[in-house]
Amino acid sequence: MTQSRPTVVLTRAHEDNQALRARLEEAGIRVLEMPTAQFADVPLTSAHRAALHTYTAMTFASAHAVAAFARQLTADEVRGIHAVVAAVGPSTQAALARIGLTASLVAHAPSTGLALAELLVARLPERSSVLVVQARQSQPELAQTLLAASHDVDVAAIYENAEPVAPSPELVEEASHANAIFLAAPSAADRLLAWAPQLRERPLVAIGSTTASALRDKHGVQPAAQAASPDLADVTAALLSLCA
């Protein structure tokens, strides 16, 4: 099967693909979507809700974390937050702005939990209380780094990444001719290769070192490329490098 133009497969949830899809299509790339994630809220615990206005800082790991947080709080509860607000990446910062919270600390280039933790360690007073708002399956580096710096950390796992319906055989067949397949998390690699082991032979592009390591160590696959950072421009560049 020969494609008339280069093809890239995006494996994030549909709503997370829009900016990247637009960039790729502007460059003449054909885009297929094969979602490896769908999201469901996890209820905020009564202890977290009771302590909501006592934290020195709140960190948000993704725009999904912000949305799940906002869905479970009243507008008055959100307005009552006076903690230092911190975000992993500009999309999370923008999501916070939409619910009326200003992120005064944002991890850019790289947009990672570890980078945000390092910013917080440099900024916060000793033994600050920090609420880490994230997915149930999030990587632990943010909370671990804050704990190692002797801060008091609560983790609010406020949503979970559930497995969506497997792709159709027709979509898998199209993907098997793609120039690049983008993976934004170790779980994306796990699900994609469980559904379609033959796609391990296609050029797989990792969003960062954690996903690249999971491909190598768990699946025995060397990524064809790794984005310099999770930011949109770097991910786009990594994918386009395989579409020349």
RANORZI-V406156 format. One record per run of one state. SS is the DSSP state (H for helix, E for strand, L for the rest). FROM is the first residue (numbers start at 1). LEN is the number of residues. If there is no record, write none. Layout:
ss & from & len
SS & FROM & LEN
SS & FROM & LEN
//
This chain:
ss & from & len
L & 1 & 6
E & 7 & 4
L & 11 & 3
H & 14 & 3
L & 17 & 1
H & 18 & 9
L & 27 & 3
E & 30 & 4
L & 34 & 4
E & 38 & 4
L & 42 & 4
H & 46 & 5
L & 51 & 6
E & 57 & 4
L & 61 & 2
H & 63 & 9
L & 72 & 3
H & 75 & 5
L & 80 & 4
E & 84 & 5
L & 89 & 1
H & 90 & 9
L & 99 & 6
E & 105 & 3
L & 108 & 5
H & 113 & 11
L & 124 & 5
E & 129 & 7
L & 136 & 5
H & 141 & 8
L & 149 & 3
E & 152 & 11
L & 163 & 6
H & 169 & 7
L & 176 & 4
E & 180 & 4
L & 184 & 2
H & 186 & 10
L & 196 & 1
H & 197 & 5
L & 202 & 2
E & 204 & 3
L & 207 & 2
H & 209 & 11
L & 220 & 5
E & 225 & 2
L & 227 & 5
H & 232 & 9
L & 241 & 4
//
